[in-house]
Amino acid sequence: MARGQTPIVAPQPREKPHKTGNDHLASARRKLLASTTIEAVARAMKMGLIE
């Protein structure tokens, strides 16, 4: 590379948007077929997924 030239930089892959806590809770409710967070927690505890 010659002096004074800008180096060529490879493009960075786009980052996926970060999920919030509410996004994770909504996903858990859908997967456990629960309409509320407390119902999802109760079902997960009954299934032994959480203690």
N, C-alpha and C positions, 0 to 999 in steps of 0.2 A: 504494500500500500504506500502510496506517495504521501509525502508530508502535506498536511493541511486538508487531506480528504477525510470525510466523515466515514467511520467504519460502518460496514453493512451489518445490521443487527437482525437476527432471525425473529420473525413475529412470534409473540408469546401466545400460547393457547388461551382462549377465553375461559375465565373461571366460571363455574356454575354458581348461581346465586346461593347464598347461605340460607339454610332453613332456620326459621325461628322456633322457639319452643312450642308456640301454638301450632306451627306446621307439623311438628312431630306428634303432638297430641292428637291433632285431627287425623293424621295418618293412622295412628294406633286405634282411634275410635272406629275408623272405617274397616280396618283389618279385623277388629274384634266384634264387628257388627253391633257397636254400642252407640247410643244416641248422646250420651254424656260422658265426660271424662271419668267421673266417679264410677260409672257402670263399666267403663273399659278397665279401670284399675281393679275393680272387683272380679271381673272375668279373668284378667291376667293372673291375679292371685289364686283364683280357683284352679286355673290351668297350671300353676306352679311356675309361671314365667317370671314372677317377681315375689319377693318375700316381704 
